[in-house]
Amino acid sequence: MQITREVRLNYDCSMQSSTKYEEQPVEGERHGNGGMVEAKMPGGKFVRLALDGNGQIHMDGDFFIEDRGNEPVRNIERLLSALVPRGVEDTATAAGSVKTVSMGSRPRESGSIETGSMKTGSKETMEDMTPAAMFGAAASAIDADMRAISGVTTGLVAQSFVRLVYQYFGRLLESAEERAQLDRAYRSWVDETEFDDTVSESEALDFWRNLAPQLRIVRDVPRSPQEQMQIESAWSGEVASGKRPPTLRVWDWASRAVVLGKFQREQREVNESAARKLGFDIVRRETGGGAMIVVPEDTITVSLYMPLDLTDGKSVAQMFQLCDYWLVEALRNAGIPARFAGLNDIAGPNGKFGGSAQRIYKKSGARGCLLHHTTLAYDMRPELLATVLNTSPVKLSDKGVASAKKRVDPLRNYTDLSRTELVDVSVDWVAGM
């Protein structure tokens, strides 16, 4: 297997990121957290719902969407916004009208909503609609779109929606009957998010032995953060159209960066003034997941671009494990106790080493491509992490830690190898398969 040490491109991708994401305005959110709810299930992904001054709900977080861009999120935002009461004389409806649904079981058809009883302008309807009923209406309405989102359940968003509406209007659940109804609805509707869809050692080895003869390994030249984002899109398109073989690229960063996941909001995730002052460019990748900071000498980043048909029959959780198998094994071979954790993390005994993100690229008549990239903390500067990123305590709630800096466990704690040496032995490991 050939390792290419440097890549020269015949197109210009040095000026801007290919990712364009229009953030919804957050001005007008009322009373701090009174207009915002954050939630996370153990092992799952973080989701935030915010209600702006115009009664519109916006959703962001570190979840993944497999194939459909922003469409599922926008659909969920529209449906939930339509359920928000507009005032005493004007109660909005979701996609037509929404009937108070039974909490005893799920609808027979996923995503279906019974219609007919909730009418615009009906003052009584909102008064009669219990938290549990609102929960059920939201859950059934968004179920179809939630299937495209990895690591977040329908019930998590629906529960957050109910809490958001009641916090926003100051209607706390003081009634024991209402609290009991919501609790029953929660237990009925929520499926716990678990990522135990593991692959065996033999399956992982077979996957890489089949991929290795086709694989090109690239030790890339240093690039700016904006150029790195452009390369991801460009190379994925080339693999999707058959112009590039399956490729494993090892990045080198030319400068510091804050990299946001596709569905995160910059002004909530990043202390922008501090980041700029400390020399961080703020860019957005085309995949989901959470924000990360990049200090070139402290960071290891790799990308795998491979034809989509190699993912046939595999779940999202399985593909994360398969794509990172070589890296986990190479780290173990170097004496570092690496393991898979949750949906998309690589961790050590005391915290995470880093995480991965994916995106599927499809074009009509083309083979398609799965982009999988992984960023690991070789070393960590806690003061930068705490200064540059705004990490919600809710996001850390299932990690048993109080801050993001305690959640990260850098590789350097477990090896005497330099960053370059660790990259060398890892690449040599996969090249030798």
C-alpha positions in Angstrom: 0.0 0.0 0.0 1.5 3.3 -1.1 1.7 6.2 1.3 1.7 9.6 -0.4 3.6 12.2 1.6 2.3 15.3 0.0 -0.6 16.3 -2.1 -0.8 19.1 -4.7 -4.3 20.2 -5.9 -5.3 21.5 -9.3 -8.1 23.6 -7.9 -8.2 26.5 -5.5 -9.7 25.8 -2.2 -7.8 28.1 0.0 -10.2 31.0 0.4 -13.3 29.8 2.0 -15.2 26.9 3.5 -17.6 25.0 1.4 -20.0 24.8 4.2 -22.6 27.5 4.3 -25.0 27.4 7.2 -27.5 30.1 7.9 -28.1 30.3 11.6 -31.5 31.3 12.8 -31.5 34.5 14.9 -31.7 34.0 18.6 -32.4 37.6 19.6 -35.5 37.9 21.6 -35.2 34.7 23.6 -36.8 35.5 26.8 -35.7 35.2 30.4 -32.4 33.3 29.7 -33.1 29.6 30.1 -36.8 30.4 30.3 -36.8 30.4 26.5 -34.4 27.5 26.1 -34.2 23.9 27.2 -31.2 21.6 26.9 -31.4 17.8 27.2 -29.2 14.7 26.8 -29.8 11.0 27.3 -27.1 8.7 28.6 -25.0 7.5 25.7 -27.0 9.8 23.3 -26.5 13.2 21.8 -27.1 16.7 23.1 -30.1 18.6 21.9 -31.2 22.2 22.6 -34.5 23.8 21.8 -34.9 27.6 22.0 -38.0 29.7 21.6 -37.4 33.2 20.1 -39.5 36.3 20.6 -41.6 35.5 17.5 -42.8 32.1 18.9 -40.5 30.1 16.6 -38.6 27.1 18.0 -35.0 26.5 16.9 -33.2 23.2 17.4 -29.5 22.6 17.5 -27.0 20.2 19.1 -24.3 17.7 18.5 -26.4 15.0 16.7 -25.9 13.5 13.3 -28.1 13.4 10.2 -27.4 10.6 7.8 -28.3 11.9 4.4 -30.8 14.8 4.2 -29.0 18.0 5.1 -31.0 20.3 7.3 -34.4 19.0 6.2 -35.3 16.9 9.3 -34.3 19.7 11.7 -36.3 22.3 9.8 -39.3 20.0 9.7 -39.1 19.4 13.4 -38.7 23.2 14.1 -41.8 24.0 12.0 -43.9 21.3 13.7 -42.9 22.3 17.2 -43.3 26.0 16.4 -46.8 25.3 15.2 -47.7 23.7 18.6 -46.6 26.8 20.6 -49.6 28.8 21.8 -49.6 32.2 20.3 -51.6 33.9 22.9 -54.9 33.7 24.7 -57.0 34.2 21.6 -54.8 32.4 19.1 -53.5 28.9 19.6 -51.5 27.7 16.6 -51.9 24.2 15.2 -49.4 21.7 13.9 -49.5 20.9 10.2 -53.3 21.5 10.1 -54.9 20.5 13.4 -53.7 18.3 16.2 -55.9 16.2 18.4 -55.1 15.3 22.0 -53.6 11.8 21.5 -53.8 8.9 23.8 -50.7 8.3 25.9 -51.3 4.5 26.2 -49.4 3.4 23.1 -47.7 4.8 20.0 -49.7 5.5 16.8 -50.0 2.6 14.5 -48.3 4.5 11.7 -45.0 6.2 12.6 -45.4 10.0 12.5 -49.2 10.0 12.2 -51.3 12.6 14.0 -55.0 12.4 14.6 -56.6 15.6 13.5 -59.8 17.6 14.1 -60.1 18.9 17.6 -57.5 21.6 18.0 -58.6 24.8 16.2 -56.9 28.1 15.8 -58.4 30.7 18.1 -59.7 28.1 20.5 -59.0 29.5 24.0 -60.2 26.4 25.7 -58.0 24.0 23.7 -54.8 25.1 25.2 -56.2 25.1 28.7 -57.5 21.5 28.2 -54.3 20.2 26.6 -52.2 18.6 29.4 -48.4 18.4 29.3 -48.7 14.7 28.5 -51.0 15.4 25.6 -48.7 18.0 24.2 -45.8 15.6 24.6 -47.6 12.9 22.7 -48.7 15.2 19.9 -45.1 16.4 19.4 -43.6 12.9 19.6 -45.9 11.5 17.0 -45.5 14.5 14.7 -41.7 14.4 14.6 -41.2 10.6 14.7 -40.5 10.2 10.9 -37.9 13.0 10.8 -36.2 11.8 14.0 -35.4 8.5 12.2 -32.9 10.4 10.1 -31.1 11.8 13.2 -28.6 9.6 14.9 -28.3 9.5 18.7 -31.4 11.5 19.5 -34.8 9.9 20.3 -38.2 11.2 19.4 -39.1 11.3 23.1 -36.0 13.4 24.0 -37.1 16.2 21.7 -40.7 15.9 22.6 -40.0 16.0 26.3 -37.8 19.1 25.8 -40.5 20.8 23.8 -43.0 20.4 26.7 -40.6 21.7 29.2 -39.7 24.6 26.9 -43.3 25.7 26.4 -44.2 25.5 30.1 -41.0 27.3 31.2 -41.7 30.0 28.5 -45.2 30.7 29.8 -44.2 30.3 33.4 -46.6 27.4 33.9 -44.6 25.1 36.2 -45.9 21.7 36.8 -47.2 22.3 40.3 -50.1 19.9 39.9 -49.3 16.3 41.1 -51.7 15.0 38.5 -50.0 16.9 35.7 -46.6 15.7 36.8 -47.9 12.1 36.9 -49.4 12.4 33.4 -46.1 13.7 32.0 -44.1 10.9 33.8 -46.4 8.3 32.3 -46.1 9.8 28.9 -42.4 9.9 29.1 -42.1 6.3 30.0 -44.5 5.3 27.3 -42.9 7.3 24.5 -39.2 7.4 25.1 -36.9 4.6 23.8 -33.6 4.7 25.6 -30.7 5.4 23.2 -28.2 2.6 23.4 -25.3 1.9 21.2 -24.6 -1.8 21.6 -24.8 -2.6 17.9 -21.2 -3.8 18.0 -19.2 -5.5 15.3 -16.9 -8.5 16.0 -13.2 -8.6 15.7 -13.4 -10.8 12.6 -15.9 -8.6 10.9 -13.7 -5.5 11.5 -10.6 -7.3 10.2 -12.5 -8.6 7.1 -13.7 -5.0 6.4 -10.2 -3.6 6.4 -8.6 -6.5 4.6 -11.1 -5.9 1.8 -10.6 -2.1 1.8 -6.8 -2.1 2.1 -5.9 -3.2 -1.5 -7.9 -0.2 -2.9 -6.8 2.3 -0.2 -4.6 5.3 -0.9 -3.0 6.8 2.2 -2.1 10.5 2.1 0.1 12.4 4.5 -1.2 15.8 3.6 0.5 19.2 3.6 -0.5 21.7 6.3 -3.7 23.6 5.4 -5.7 26.4 6.8 -8.9 25.6 8.7 -11.0 26.9 5.8 -9.1 24.9 3.3 -9.4 21.7 5.4 -13.2 22.0 5.3 -13.2 22.5 1.5 -11.0 19.5 1.0 -13.5 17.3 2.9 -16.3 18.2 0.5 -14.1 18.1 -2.6 -12.5 14.7 -2.0 -15.8 13.2 -0.9 -17.3 14.3 -4.2 -14.4 12.8 -6.1 -14.8 9.4 -4.4 -18.6 9.5 -4.9 -18.1 10.1 -8.6 -15.4 7.5 -9.0 -12.6 10.0 -9.7 -10.7 9.1 -6.6 -10.0 5.7 -4.9 -10.9 5.1 -1.3 -8.5 7.4 0.6 -7.2 7.8 4.1 -5.9 11.3 4.8 -3.8 12.4 7.7 -4.3 16.1 8.3 -1.8 18.8 9.3 -3.3 22.0 10.5 -1.6 25.3 9.5 -3.2 27.3 12.3 -5.5 27.2 15.3 -9.2 26.5 14.8 -12.6 26.1 16.4 -14.5 23.6 14.4 -18.3 23.5 14.9 -20.6 20.6 14.0 -23.1 21.3 11.3 -26.1 21.7 13.6 -24.5 23.8 16.3 -24.9 27.6 16.8 -21.7 29.5 16.9 -22.8 32.2 19.4 -23.9 29.6 21.9 -20.9 27.2 21.5 -18.0 29.6 21.2 -16.7 32.6 23.1 -16.1 34.4 19.8 -14.1 37.3 21.1 -11.8 35.2 23.1 -11.3 32.7 20.2 -10.4 35.5 17.8 -8.1 37.1 20.3 -6.2 33.8 20.8 -5.8 33.2 17.1 -8.5 30.7 16.4 -10.4 30.7 13.1 -14.0 29.6 13.5 -15.1 27.2 10.8 -18.0 24.8 10.4 -17.7 21.2 9.1 -20.4 19.5 7.0 -20.9 16.7 9.6 -22.7 16.7 12.9 -21.2 16.3 16.3 -19.8 18.7 18.8 -17.4 21.7 18.8 -13.7 21.1 19.1 -10.6 23.3 19.4 -7.6 22.6 17.3 -4.0 23.5 18.3 -1.9 22.0 15.4 0.8 20.5 17.6 -1.8 19.0 20.0 -4.2 17.5 17.5 -4.4 14.4 15.3 -7.0 14.4 12.6 -7.7 11.7 10.0 -10.3 11.3 7.3 -11.5 8.2 5.5 -13.3 8.7 2.2 -14.8 5.5 0.8 -17.4 4.3 -1.6 -20.9 4.1 -0.2 -21.5 0.5 -1.2 -19.0 -0.6 1.4 -21.5 0.4 4.0 -24.3 -1.8 2.7 -26.1 -3.7 5.5 -24.3 -1.8 8.3 -25.9 0.4 10.9 -24.7 3.9 11.7 -23.2 2.6 15.0 -21.4 -0.2 13.2 -19.9 2.1 10.6 -18.4 4.3 13.3 -16.7 1.3 14.8 -15.6 -0.1 11.5 -14.1 3.2 10.2 -12.2 3.8 13.5 -11.1 0.1 14.0 -7.7 0.7 12.5 -7.0 3.7 14.7 -8.1 2.1 17.9 -6.0 -1.0 17.1 -3.0 1.2 16.2 -3.2 3.1 19.4 -3.5 -0.1 21.4 -0.4 -1.5 19.5 1.4 1.7 20.7 0.5 0.9 24.3 -2.4 3.3 24.6 -5.5 1.8 26.2 -8.0 3.0 23.6 -11.6 1.8 23.4 -14.9 2.7 21.7 -17.3 4.7 23.8 -20.9 5.8 23.0 -21.8 6.3 19.4 -18.8 8.1 18.1 -16.1 8.5 20.7 -12.7 7.0 21.3 -11.8 7.0 25.0 -9.3 6.0 27.6 -9.6 5.0 31.2 -10.3 8.5 32.4 -12.1 10.3 29.6 -12.3 10.6 25.8 -9.3 10.8 23.5 -11.5 12.3 20.8 -14.5 11.7 18.5 -15.7 11.1 15.0 -18.3 12.4 12.6 -19.7 11.1 9.3 -21.6 12.3 6.3 -23.0 10.4 3.3 -22.6 12.0 -0.1 -25.0 10.9 -2.8 -25.3 12.0 -6.4 -27.6 10.7 -9.0 -26.0 7.9 -11.0 -22.8 8.0 -8.9 -21.4 5.5 -6.5 -21.7 7.7 -3.5 -19.2 8.3 -0.6 -19.1 8.0 3.2 -16.9 10.6 4.7 -15.7 9.7 8.2 -13.3 11.9 10.1 -11.8 11.6 13.5 -10.0 14.1 15.7 -7.9 13.1 18.8 -6.3 15.1 21.5 -2.7 14.3 21.5 -2.2 16.9 24.2 -4.6 19.4 25.8 -4.5 22.9 27.1 -7.3 23.2 29.6 -7.1 26.9 29.9 -7.8 27.2 26.1 -10.7 24.7 26.2 -12.4 26.5 29.1 -11.8 30.0 27.6 -12.8 29.3 24.0 -15.8 26.9 24.3 -19.0 27.3 26.1 -19.9 23.8 27.2 -23.3 23.2 28.6 -23.4 21.3 32.0 -26.3 19.3 30.5 -24.0 18.0 27.8 -21.6 16.6 30.4 -24.4 15.2 32.6 -23.9 11.6 31.6 -20.1 11.7 31.8 -19.9 12.2 35.5 -17.7 15.2 35.1 -18.2 18.9 35.9 -16.2 20.4 33.0 -15.2 19.7 29.4 -11.5 19.9 30.4 -12.0 16.9 32.8 -13.9 15.0 30.1 -10.9 15.0 27.7 -8.0 12.6 28.4 -5.2 13.3 26.0 -3.1 10.6 24.4 0.1 12.1 25.8 -0.8 10.8 29.2 -0.2 7.3 28.0 2.8 7.5 25.7 6.3 8.9 25.4 6.0 9.1 21.6 5.8 12.5 20.0 2.7 13.5 18.0 4.6 12.9 14.8 5.9 9.5 16.0 2.4 8.4 17.1 1.0 9.4 13.7 3.8 7.5 12.0 3.3 4.2 13.9 -0.5 4.5 13.4 -0.2 5.0 9.6 2.4 2.2 9.4 0.0 -0.1 11.2 -2.8 0.3 8.7 -0.4 0.3 5.7 0.8 -3.1 6.8 -2.6 -4.7 6.7 
